[in-house]
Amino acid sequence: MSRIIPADSPAKMSNGWRSRLRALWKENRTEGRVLLTISAVFLAIYFMPVGTMRFDNALLEGVYLVHWYAQEHVILCLLPAFLIAGAMAVYLSQGAVMRFLGPSAPKPVALGVASVSGILLAVCSCTVLPLFGGIYRRGAGLGPAMAFLYSGPAINILAIVITAKVLGAELGLARAIGAIVFAIVIGVIMHLLYRREEASRAASQPNRAFDSNDNDRPLADTVIFFTLMVGMLVFANWAAADSGVWHLIYTWKWPLTALLGGGFALLLVSRWGWSVGRVLALAVTVAVLALLFPRTPQLAFAVAVVGIATLAALQPGAGQEWFSQSWDFTKQILPLLLIGVLVAGFLLGRPGYEGIIPSPWVDAAVGGNSLLANLLASVLGAFMYFATLTEVPIVQGLLGAGMGKGPALALLLAGPALSLPNMLVIRSIIGTEKTVVYCALVVVMATFSGFIYGAFGS
Amino acid sequence: MKLQILGSGCSKCAKLATNAEAAAQALGVSYELEKITDINAIIDSGVMHTPALAIDGEVLLEGKVATAEEIQSLLGAKC
Protein backbone atom coordinates (compact mmCIF):
# COMPACT_ATOMS: atom_id res chain seq x y z
CA MET A 1 0.00 0.00 0.00
CA SER A 2 3.03 2.26 -0.04
CA ARG A 3 2.79 2.71 -3.80
CA ILE A 4 1.48 6.16 -4.53
CA ILE A 5 1.86 6.33 -8.31
CA PRO A 6 0.43 3.35 -10.14
CA ALA A 7 2.76 1.82 -12.69
CA ASP A 8 0.73 2.70 -15.70
CA SER A 9 1.54 1.99 -19.29
CA PRO A 10 2.37 5.02 -21.45
CA ALA A 11 -0.84 4.49 -23.35
CA LYS A 12 -2.92 4.81 -20.21
CA MET A 13 -0.94 7.82 -19.12
CA SER A 14 -2.23 9.67 -22.12
CA ASN A 15 -5.80 9.30 -20.86
CA GLY A 16 -7.59 12.26 -19.40
CA TRP A 17 -6.61 13.45 -15.96
CA ARG A 18 -9.93 12.38 -14.56
CA SER A 19 -9.54 8.69 -15.25
CA ARG A 20 -5.99 8.87 -13.97
CA LEU A 21 -7.18 10.40 -10.76
CA ARG A 22 -9.82 7.73 -10.44
CA ALA A 23 -7.25 4.99 -10.98
CA LEU A 24 -4.99 6.59 -8.41
CA TRP A 25 -7.82 6.56 -5.87
CA LYS A 26 -8.64 2.92 -6.60
CA GLU A 27 -5.03 1.85 -6.16
CA ASN A 28 -4.61 3.59 -2.85
CA ARG A 29 -7.99 3.33 -1.23
CA THR A 30 -6.83 2.86 2.37
CA GLU A 31 -4.23 5.61 2.02
CA GLY A 32 -6.99 7.80 0.65
CA ARG A 33 -9.12 7.17 3.71
CA VAL A 34 -6.26 8.15 5.99
CA LEU A 35 -5.82 11.33 3.97
CA LEU A 36 -9.52 12.15 4.30
CA THR A 37 -9.45 11.57 8.05
CA ILE A 38 -6.39 13.76 8.47
CA SER A 39 -8.01 16.47 6.36
CA ALA A 40 -11.20 16.34 8.39
CA VAL A 41 -9.28 16.60 11.66
CA PHE A 42 -7.19 19.42 10.20
CA LEU A 43 -10.26 21.34 9.07
CA ALA A 44 -11.89 20.89 12.46
CA ILE A 45 -8.82 22.27 14.18
CA TYR A 46 -8.38 25.02 11.56
CA PHE A 47 -11.89 26.30 12.01
CA MET A 48 -11.99 25.68 15.74
CA PRO A 49 -13.49 28.80 17.28
CA VAL A 50 -10.54 29.33 19.59
CA GLY A 51 -10.59 32.77 21.12
CA THR A 52 -14.34 33.10 21.16
CA MET A 53 -15.59 33.39 24.70
CA ARG A 54 -17.99 30.48 24.54
CA PHE A 55 -15.50 27.97 23.17
CA ASP A 56 -12.62 28.89 25.44
CA ASN A 57 -14.94 28.89 28.37
CA ALA A 58 -16.33 25.47 27.46
CA LEU A 59 -12.83 24.00 27.27
CA LEU A 60 -12.07 25.42 30.68
CA GLU A 61 -15.35 24.05 32.04
CA GLY A 62 -14.32 20.57 30.95
CA VAL A 63 -11.03 20.90 32.82
CA TYR A 64 -12.76 22.33 35.89
CA LEU A 65 -15.24 19.49 35.98
CA VAL A 66 -12.54 16.82 35.72
CA HIS A 67 -10.63 18.60 38.47
CA TRP A 68 -13.70 18.64 40.67
CA TYR A 69 -14.34 14.95 40.10
CA ALA A 70 -10.74 14.12 40.89
CA GLN A 71 -10.91 16.04 44.15
CA GLU A 72 -14.34 15.04 45.31
CA HIS A 73 -15.21 11.65 43.97
CA VAL A 74 -12.24 9.50 43.11
CA ILE A 75 -10.51 8.73 46.41
CA LEU A 76 -13.44 8.48 48.79
CA CYS A 77 -16.00 7.08 46.41
CA LEU A 78 -14.70 5.41 43.27
CA LEU A 79 -11.62 3.63 44.64
CA PRO A 80 -13.45 1.85 47.48
CA ALA A 81 -16.35 1.10 45.13
CA PHE A 82 -13.96 -0.64 42.73
CA LEU A 83 -12.62 -2.67 45.64
CA ILE A 84 -16.14 -3.67 46.71
CA ALA A 85 -17.18 -4.56 43.16
CA GLY A 86 -14.08 -6.71 42.82
CA ALA A 87 -14.80 -8.43 46.13
CA MET A 88 -18.37 -9.14 45.02
CA ALA A 89 -17.14 -10.85 41.89
CA VAL A 90 -14.89 -13.10 43.97
CA TYR A 91 -16.49 -13.72 47.35
CA LEU A 92 -20.18 -13.87 46.51
CA SER A 93 -21.39 -17.26 45.42
CA GLN A 94 -23.04 -16.63 42.06
CA GLY A 95 -24.35 -20.18 41.98
CA ALA A 96 -26.53 -19.46 45.01
CA VAL A 97 -28.21 -16.62 43.16
CA MET A 98 -28.44 -18.40 39.84
CA ARG A 99 -30.21 -21.34 41.49
CA PHE A 100 -33.26 -19.10 41.86
CA LEU A 101 -33.15 -18.28 38.18
CA GLY A 102 -33.02 -21.85 36.92
CA PRO A 103 -35.75 -23.58 34.89
CA SER A 104 -37.38 -25.20 37.93
CA ALA A 105 -37.59 -22.05 40.05
CA PRO A 106 -41.13 -20.72 40.71
CA LYS A 107 -41.85 -17.76 38.42
CA PRO A 108 -42.66 -15.11 41.07
CA VAL A 109 -39.53 -15.98 43.06
CA ALA A 110 -37.40 -15.93 39.93
CA LEU A 111 -38.82 -12.56 38.95
CA GLY A 112 -38.12 -11.06 42.36
CA VAL A 113 -34.61 -12.43 42.52
CA ALA A 114 -33.88 -11.33 38.94
CA SER A 115 -34.90 -7.77 39.65
CA VAL A 116 -32.43 -7.37 42.52
CA SER A 117 -29.67 -9.77 41.56
CA GLY A 118 -28.01 -7.23 39.29
CA ILE A 119 -26.62 -5.65 42.44
CA LEU A 120 -24.61 -8.79 43.11
CA LEU A 121 -23.85 -10.18 39.72
CA ALA A 122 -23.14 -7.67 37.07
CA VAL A 123 -21.20 -4.53 36.67
CA CYS A 124 -21.10 -3.89 32.95
CA SER A 125 -23.43 -4.65 30.10
CA CYS A 126 -20.93 -7.05 28.52
CA THR A 127 -21.37 -9.47 31.44
CA VAL A 128 -25.12 -8.93 31.63
CA LEU A 129 -25.84 -10.21 28.13
CA PRO A 130 -24.62 -13.83 28.46
CA LEU A 131 -26.37 -14.12 31.82
CA PHE A 132 -29.51 -12.69 30.29
CA GLY A 133 -29.34 -15.13 27.41
CA GLY A 134 -28.78 -18.02 29.78
CA ILE A 135 -31.76 -17.15 31.97
CA TYR A 136 -33.95 -16.72 28.91
CA ARG A 137 -32.97 -19.79 26.93
CA ARG A 138 -32.16 -22.31 29.62
CA GLY A 139 -33.42 -20.86 32.87
CA ALA A 140 -36.48 -19.22 34.32
CA GLY A 141 -37.67 -17.80 31.00
CA LEU A 142 -38.48 -14.51 29.36
CA GLY A 143 -39.98 -12.53 32.27
CA PRO A 144 -37.15 -12.99 34.77
CA ALA A 145 -34.58 -12.58 31.99
CA MET A 146 -36.02 -9.21 30.99
CA ALA A 147 -36.18 -8.10 34.63
CA PHE A 148 -32.54 -9.05 35.06
CA LEU A 149 -31.49 -7.34 31.84
CA TYR A 150 -33.20 -4.14 32.82
CA SER A 151 -32.14 -3.78 36.42
CA GLY A 152 -28.55 -5.00 36.09
CA PRO A 153 -26.84 -1.87 34.79
CA ALA A 154 -28.92 0.47 36.96
CA ILE A 155 -28.55 -1.10 40.38
CA ASN A 156 -25.00 -2.36 40.39
CA ILE A 157 -23.02 -1.05 43.32
CA LEU A 158 -20.84 1.33 41.30
CA ALA A 159 -23.82 2.97 39.60
CA ILE A 160 -25.79 3.52 42.81
CA VAL A 161 -22.80 4.83 44.74
CA ILE A 162 -21.67 7.33 42.15
CA THR A 163 -25.22 8.49 41.35
CA ALA A 164 -25.92 9.13 45.02
CA LYS A 165 -22.57 10.86 45.54
CA VAL A 166 -22.65 13.15 42.51
CA LEU A 167 -26.36 13.75 42.01
CA GLY A 168 -27.50 13.47 45.61
CA ALA A 169 -28.84 10.66 47.77
CA GLU A 170 -32.43 11.36 46.73
CA LEU A 171 -31.88 10.82 43.01
CA GLY A 172 -29.60 7.87 43.73
CA LEU A 173 -32.31 6.18 45.76
CA ALA A 174 -35.01 7.06 43.23
CA ARG A 175 -32.87 5.47 40.54
CA ALA A 176 -32.31 2.26 42.49
CA ILE A 177 -35.94 1.85 43.56
CA GLY A 178 -37.23 2.88 40.16
CA ALA A 179 -35.00 0.32 38.49
CA ILE A 180 -36.18 -2.54 40.71
CA VAL A 181 -39.87 -1.67 40.39
CA PHE A 182 -39.46 -1.25 36.64
CA ALA A 183 -37.69 -4.54 36.31
CA ILE A 184 -40.56 -6.40 37.96
CA VAL A 185 -43.27 -4.62 35.96
CA ILE A 186 -41.46 -5.10 32.65
CA GLY A 187 -40.80 -8.74 33.50
CA VAL A 188 -44.49 -9.38 34.32
CA ILE A 189 -45.73 -7.61 31.18
CA MET A 190 -43.30 -9.46 28.92
CA HIS A 191 -44.21 -12.75 30.56
CA LEU A 192 -47.95 -12.14 30.10
CA LEU A 193 -47.58 -10.97 26.51
CA TYR A 194 -45.63 -14.04 25.48
CA ARG A 195 -46.90 -16.68 27.91
CA ARG A 196 -48.22 -19.02 25.19
CA GLU A 197 -44.96 -19.01 23.34
CA GLU A 198 -43.13 -19.45 26.62
CA ALA A 199 -45.16 -22.51 27.54
CA SER A 200 -44.35 -24.25 24.28
CA ARG A 201 -40.67 -23.56 24.58
CA ALA A 202 -39.13 -26.40 26.52
CA ALA A 203 -35.71 -26.18 28.07
CA SER A 204 -33.73 -28.84 26.27
CA GLN A 205 -30.18 -27.97 27.20
CA PRO A 206 -28.37 -29.31 30.22
CA ASN A 207 -28.47 -26.64 32.89
CA ARG A 208 -24.95 -26.81 34.17
CA ALA A 209 -24.65 -23.11 34.88
CA PHE A 210 -27.51 -23.23 37.32
CA ASP A 211 -25.84 -25.66 39.66
CA SER A 212 -24.81 -24.07 42.87
CA ASN A 213 -21.11 -23.93 43.43
CA ASP A 214 -21.24 -23.05 47.09
CA ASN A 215 -18.11 -21.60 48.49
CA ASP A 216 -16.82 -22.71 51.83
CA ARG A 217 -17.14 -19.41 53.67
CA PRO A 218 -19.97 -19.11 56.25
CA LEU A 219 -22.71 -16.74 55.12
CA ALA A 220 -22.41 -14.57 58.25
CA ASP A 221 -18.75 -13.84 57.52
CA THR A 222 -19.53 -12.75 53.97
CA VAL A 223 -22.40 -10.57 55.15
CA ILE A 224 -20.24 -8.86 57.81
CA PHE A 225 -17.42 -8.44 55.30
CA PHE A 226 -19.61 -6.56 52.81
CA THR A 227 -21.54 -4.66 55.47
CA LEU A 228 -18.30 -3.27 56.89
CA MET A 229 -16.98 -2.28 53.47
CA VAL A 230 -20.21 -0.64 52.34
CA GLY A 231 -20.49 1.03 55.76
CA MET A 232 -17.04 2.59 55.41
CA LEU A 233 -17.95 3.79 51.94
CA VAL A 234 -21.20 5.34 53.14
CA PHE A 235 -19.77 7.10 56.21
CA ALA A 236 -16.67 8.39 54.40
CA ASN A 237 -18.98 10.03 51.86
CA TRP A 238 -21.56 11.29 54.36
CA ALA A 239 -22.61 14.78 53.28
CA ALA A 240 -23.54 17.62 55.61
CA ALA A 241 -27.28 18.12 55.97
CA ASP A 242 -29.68 20.34 57.86
CA SER A 243 -31.45 17.76 59.96
CA GLY A 244 -30.04 17.03 63.41
CA VAL A 245 -29.23 13.33 63.22
CA TRP A 246 -27.70 13.62 59.77
CA HIS A 247 -25.48 16.43 60.90
CA LEU A 248 -24.46 14.57 64.05
CA ILE A 249 -23.38 11.64 61.91
CA TYR A 250 -21.58 14.07 59.62
CA THR A 251 -19.46 15.47 62.45
CA TRP A 252 -18.59 11.94 63.57
CA LYS A 253 -18.11 10.46 60.11
CA TRP A 254 -14.36 9.93 60.33
CA PRO A 255 -14.36 8.27 63.78
CA LEU A 256 -17.19 6.03 62.55
CA THR A 257 -15.29 5.16 59.38
CA ALA A 258 -12.19 4.40 61.42
CA LEU A 259 -14.19 2.18 63.79
CA LEU A 260 -15.56 0.15 60.88
CA GLY A 261 -12.06 0.04 59.42
CA GLY A 262 -10.78 -1.46 62.67
CA GLY A 263 -13.51 -4.07 62.59
CA PHE A 264 -12.67 -4.83 58.97
CA ALA A 265 -9.00 -5.32 59.84
CA LEU A 266 -9.99 -7.75 62.62
CA LEU A 267 -12.22 -9.67 60.22
CA LEU A 268 -9.48 -9.93 57.62
CA VAL A 269 -7.09 -11.35 60.20
CA SER A 270 -9.47 -13.67 62.06
CA ARG A 271 -11.72 -14.97 59.27
CA TRP A 272 -9.92 -14.30 56.03
CA GLY A 273 -6.63 -15.54 57.43
CA TRP A 274 -4.56 -12.54 56.41
CA SER A 275 -1.21 -12.07 58.10
CA VAL A 276 -1.53 -10.21 61.42
CA GLY A 277 1.75 -8.36 60.93
CA ARG A 278 0.86 -6.95 57.54
CA VAL A 279 -2.66 -5.88 58.47
CA LEU A 280 -1.39 -4.32 61.71
CA ALA A 281 1.34 -2.43 59.83
CA LEU A 282 -1.24 -1.05 57.43
CA ALA A 283 -3.66 -0.11 60.22
CA VAL A 284 -0.90 1.72 62.13
CA THR A 285 0.22 3.59 58.99
CA VAL A 286 -3.34 4.68 58.25
CA ALA A 287 -3.92 5.75 61.87
CA VAL A 288 -0.69 7.77 61.97
CA LEU A 289 -1.54 9.50 58.69
CA ALA A 290 -5.07 10.26 59.93
CA LEU A 291 -3.73 11.81 63.13
CA LEU A 292 -0.92 13.73 61.42
CA PHE A 293 -3.11 15.22 58.71
CA PRO A 294 -6.58 15.53 60.23
CA ARG A 295 -7.54 18.10 57.58
CA THR A 296 -6.95 15.80 54.66
CA PRO A 297 -8.57 12.49 55.58
CA GLN A 298 -8.37 11.61 51.87
CA LEU A 299 -4.69 10.80 52.33
CA ALA A 300 -5.25 8.20 55.06
CA PHE A 301 -8.24 6.82 53.15
CA ALA A 302 -6.30 6.48 49.92
CA VAL A 303 -3.44 4.72 51.71
CA ALA A 304 -5.96 2.37 53.34
CA VAL A 305 -7.59 1.48 50.01
CA VAL A 306 -4.29 0.99 48.20
CA GLY A 307 -2.96 -0.94 51.22
CA ILE A 308 -5.88 -3.37 51.27
CA ALA A 309 -5.52 -3.89 47.52
CA THR A 310 -1.79 -4.57 47.92
CA LEU A 311 -2.30 -6.99 50.81
CA ALA A 312 -4.96 -8.76 48.74
CA ALA A 313 -2.51 -9.10 45.86
CA LEU A 314 -0.01 -10.72 48.23
CA GLN A 315 -2.60 -13.23 49.37
CA PRO A 316 -2.71 -16.50 47.43
CA GLY A 317 -5.91 -17.68 45.74
CA ALA A 318 -9.05 -15.64 46.39
CA GLY A 319 -7.15 -12.59 47.63
CA GLN A 320 -5.17 -12.35 44.43
CA GLU A 321 -8.35 -12.84 42.46
CA TRP A 322 -9.96 -10.00 44.43
CA PHE A 323 -7.11 -7.72 43.52
CA SER A 324 -7.16 -8.58 39.84
CA GLN A 325 -10.94 -8.24 39.56
CA SER A 326 -10.83 -4.80 41.21
CA TRP A 327 -7.97 -3.80 38.97
CA ASP A 328 -9.91 -4.93 35.91
CA PHE A 329 -12.87 -2.75 36.89
CA THR A 330 -10.60 0.21 37.54
CA LYS A 331 -8.82 -0.18 34.24
CA GLN A 332 -12.04 -0.60 32.35
CA ILE A 333 -14.05 2.21 33.90
CA LEU A 334 -11.72 5.03 34.96
CA PRO A 335 -10.42 6.13 31.52
CA LEU A 336 -13.91 6.14 30.01
CA LEU A 337 -15.27 8.05 32.96
CA LEU A 338 -12.49 10.62 32.63
CA ILE A 339 -13.33 11.18 28.97
CA GLY A 340 -17.05 11.23 29.78
CA VAL A 341 -16.55 13.90 32.44
CA LEU A 342 -14.39 16.03 30.12
CA VAL A 343 -16.94 15.84 27.32
CA ALA A 344 -19.86 16.52 29.70
CA GLY A 345 -17.99 19.53 31.11
CA PHE A 346 -17.20 20.83 27.63
CA LEU A 347 -20.75 20.42 26.35
CA LEU A 348 -22.72 21.45 29.41
CA GLY A 349 -20.39 23.03 31.95
CA ARG A 350 -20.35 22.67 35.70
CA PRO A 351 -23.60 23.18 37.60
CA GLY A 352 -24.26 26.90 37.48
CA TYR A 353 -21.97 27.52 34.52
CA GLU A 354 -22.44 27.16 30.80
CA GLY A 355 -20.57 24.89 28.40
CA ILE A 356 -20.67 25.03 24.61
CA ILE A 357 -24.40 24.29 24.53
CA PRO A 358 -26.40 27.30 25.68
CA SER A 359 -28.47 26.59 28.78
CA PRO A 360 -31.68 27.96 27.24
CA TRP A 361 -31.53 25.15 24.65
CA VAL A 362 -31.34 22.51 27.35
CA ASP A 363 -34.04 24.27 29.29
CA ALA A 364 -36.28 24.39 26.22
CA ALA A 365 -35.78 20.69 25.45
CA VAL A 366 -35.82 18.99 28.84
CA GLY A 367 -36.47 21.79 31.33
CA GLY A 368 -39.42 21.68 33.67
CA ASN A 369 -41.42 18.51 33.96
CA SER A 370 -43.66 18.36 30.93
CA LEU A 371 -44.58 14.98 29.47
CA LEU A 372 -42.71 15.93 26.30
CA ALA A 373 -39.53 16.75 28.21
CA ASN A 374 -39.70 13.38 29.95
CA LEU A 375 -40.37 11.57 26.70
CA LEU A 376 -37.46 13.30 24.98
CA ALA A 377 -35.14 12.42 27.85
CA SER A 378 -36.15 8.74 27.78
CA VAL A 379 -35.83 8.40 24.00
CA LEU A 380 -32.44 10.12 24.03
CA GLY A 381 -31.34 7.91 26.90
CA ALA A 382 -32.55 4.76 25.17
CA PHE A 383 -30.59 5.24 21.97
CA MET A 384 -27.47 6.90 23.33
CA TYR A 385 -24.63 4.67 24.39
CA PHE A 386 -23.29 5.46 27.83
CA ALA A 387 -20.05 3.82 28.79
CA THR A 388 -20.37 2.47 32.34
CA LEU A 389 -21.11 5.34 34.75
CA THR A 390 -20.69 8.18 32.23
CA GLU A 391 -24.43 8.77 32.37
CA VAL A 392 -23.80 10.43 35.74
CA PRO A 393 -21.64 13.42 34.65
CA ILE A 394 -23.88 13.90 31.62
CA VAL A 395 -27.03 14.05 33.73
CA GLN A 396 -25.19 16.30 36.17
CA GLY A 397 -24.32 18.70 33.34
CA LEU A 398 -27.87 18.62 32.03
CA LEU A 399 -29.29 19.28 35.50
CA GLY A 400 -26.92 22.23 35.87
CA ALA A 401 -28.03 23.58 32.52
CA GLY A 402 -31.68 23.52 33.48
CA MET A 403 -32.93 19.98 33.04
CA GLY A 404 -35.82 19.11 35.33
CA LYS A 405 -35.53 16.42 37.99
CA GLY A 406 -38.18 14.29 36.34
CA PRO A 407 -36.46 14.13 32.94
CA ALA A 408 -33.17 13.46 34.76
CA LEU A 409 -34.65 10.35 36.35
CA ALA A 410 -36.21 9.36 33.03
CA LEU A 411 -32.80 9.55 31.38
CA LEU A 412 -31.17 7.56 34.19
CA LEU A 413 -33.86 4.89 33.98
CA ALA A 414 -33.85 4.49 30.21
CA GLY A 415 -30.21 5.27 29.53
CA PRO A 416 -27.85 2.59 30.78
CA ALA A 417 -30.32 -0.25 30.22
CA LEU A 418 -30.63 0.44 26.52
CA SER A 419 -28.34 1.54 23.76
CA LEU A 420 -28.26 0.92 20.04
CA PRO A 421 -25.43 -1.66 20.12
CA ASN A 422 -27.04 -3.43 23.05
CA MET A 423 -30.44 -3.56 21.30
CA LEU A 424 -28.81 -5.36 18.38
CA VAL A 425 -27.40 -8.09 20.62
CA ILE A 426 -30.68 -8.48 22.48
CA ARG A 427 -32.43 -8.77 19.13
CA SER A 428 -30.22 -11.68 18.11
CA ILE A 429 -31.26 -13.52 21.28
CA ILE A 430 -34.99 -12.83 21.58
CA GLY A 431 -35.91 -11.65 18.08
CA THR A 432 -37.02 -8.33 16.64
CA GLU A 433 -40.58 -8.23 17.91
CA LYS A 434 -39.80 -8.80 21.60
CA THR A 435 -36.92 -6.33 21.41
CA VAL A 436 -39.19 -3.63 20.05
CA VAL A 437 -41.80 -4.35 22.73
CA TYR A 438 -39.11 -4.22 25.41
CA CYS A 439 -37.66 -0.91 24.20
CA ALA A 440 -41.13 0.63 23.92
CA LEU A 441 -41.96 -0.51 27.47
CA VAL A 442 -38.74 0.99 28.81
CA VAL A 443 -39.28 4.32 27.08
CA VAL A 444 -42.93 4.61 28.09
CA MET A 445 -42.31 3.63 31.69
CA ALA A 446 -39.24 5.84 32.06
CA THR A 447 -41.28 8.74 30.73
CA PHE A 448 -44.09 8.23 33.21
CA SER A 449 -41.94 7.59 36.25
CA GLY A 450 -39.87 10.67 35.42
CA PHE A 451 -43.11 12.61 35.14
CA ILE A 452 -44.41 11.31 38.47
CA TYR A 453 -41.08 11.84 40.23
CA GLY A 454 -40.81 15.37 38.85
CA ALA A 455 -44.32 16.17 40.00
CA PHE A 456 -43.70 14.96 43.56
CA GLY A 457 -40.05 15.92 43.83
CA SER A 458 -40.49 19.61 43.14
CA MET B 1 -7.16 -31.31 21.15
CA LYS B 2 -9.60 -28.54 20.49
CA LEU B 3 -9.42 -25.35 22.55
CA GLN B 4 -12.43 -23.09 22.40
CA ILE B 5 -12.51 -19.57 23.77
CA LEU B 6 -16.04 -18.35 24.39
CA GLY B 7 -16.55 -14.63 24.68
CA SER B 8 -17.79 -11.61 22.83
CA GLY B 9 -14.30 -10.56 21.78
CA CYS B 10 -13.32 -8.36 24.68
CA SER B 11 -9.73 -7.89 25.82
CA LYS B 12 -10.21 -10.53 28.53
CA CYS B 13 -11.10 -13.13 25.91
CA ALA B 14 -8.00 -12.28 23.89
CA LYS B 15 -5.87 -12.67 26.99
CA LEU B 16 -7.43 -16.02 27.82
CA ALA B 17 -6.76 -17.18 24.26
CA THR B 18 -3.11 -16.18 24.52
CA ASN B 19 -2.75 -17.96 27.87
CA ALA B 20 -4.44 -21.10 26.56
CA GLU B 21 -2.14 -21.20 23.55
CA ALA B 22 0.90 -20.69 25.74
CA ALA B 23 -0.24 -23.56 27.99
CA ALA B 24 -0.80 -25.93 25.07
CA GLN B 25 2.57 -25.04 23.58
CA ALA B 26 4.30 -25.54 26.92
CA LEU B 27 2.80 -29.02 27.12
CA GLY B 28 3.78 -29.68 23.54
CA VAL B 29 0.38 -31.05 22.51
CA SER B 30 -1.08 -30.41 19.10
CA TYR B 31 -4.10 -28.19 19.34
CA GLU B 32 -6.57 -26.17 17.38
CA LEU B 33 -7.84 -22.87 18.74
CA GLU B 34 -11.34 -21.68 18.02
CA LYS B 35 -12.91 -18.43 19.15
CA ILE B 36 -16.66 -18.50 19.62
CA THR B 37 -18.05 -14.99 19.60
CA ASP B 38 -21.66 -15.63 18.61
CA ILE B 39 -23.77 -14.91 21.66
CA ASN B 40 -26.30 -17.64 20.89
CA ALA B 41 -23.59 -20.25 20.50
CA ILE B 42 -22.11 -19.16 23.83
CA ILE B 43 -25.48 -19.47 25.56
CA ASP B 44 -26.16 -22.87 24.02
CA SER B 45 -22.89 -24.21 25.33
CA GLY B 46 -24.10 -23.41 28.84
CA VAL B 47 -21.69 -20.58 29.52
CA MET B 48 -23.03 -17.58 31.39
CA HIS B 49 -19.90 -15.83 32.49
CA THR B 50 -17.55 -14.90 29.70
CA PRO B 51 -14.74 -15.43 28.96
CA ALA B 52 -14.82 -19.20 29.17
CA LEU B 53 -12.53 -21.96 28.01
CA ALA B 54 -13.75 -25.27 26.65
CA ILE B 55 -11.52 -28.21 25.82
CA ASP B 56 -12.88 -30.78 23.37
CA GLY B 57 -16.36 -29.38 23.88
CA GLU B 58 -16.31 -29.47 27.67
CA VAL B 59 -16.41 -26.12 29.47
CA LEU B 60 -13.67 -26.12 32.09
CA LEU B 61 -13.27 -22.49 32.99
CA GLU B 62 -15.83 -19.74 33.23
CA GLY B 63 -15.85 -16.07 34.05
CA LYS B 64 -12.18 -15.56 34.61
CA VAL B 65 -8.91 -15.12 32.83
CA ALA B 66 -6.88 -18.10 33.97
CA THR B 67 -3.12 -17.94 33.88
CA ALA B 68 -1.15 -20.15 31.50
CA GLU B 69 -0.06 -22.30 34.47
CA GLU B 70 -3.64 -22.92 35.60
CA ILE B 71 -4.67 -23.91 32.09
CA GLN B 72 -1.60 -26.08 31.80
CA SER B 73 -2.58 -28.11 34.85
CA LEU B 74 -6.14 -28.43 33.49
CA LEU B 75 -4.83 -29.62 30.16
CA GLY B 76 -2.39 -31.94 31.88
CA ALA B 77 -5.25 -33.62 33.72
CA LYS B 78 -7.11 -34.13 30.45
CA CYS B 79 -4.28 -35.73 28.49
Interface residues (C-beta under 8 A of the other chain):
Chain A: Q94 M98 C126 T127 L129 P130 L131 G133 G134 R137 R138 Q205 P206 N207 R208 A209 E321 S324 D328 V425 S428 I429
Chain B: S8 C10 K12 I39 N40 I42 I43 D44 G46 V47 M48 H49 T50 V59 E62 G63 K64 V65
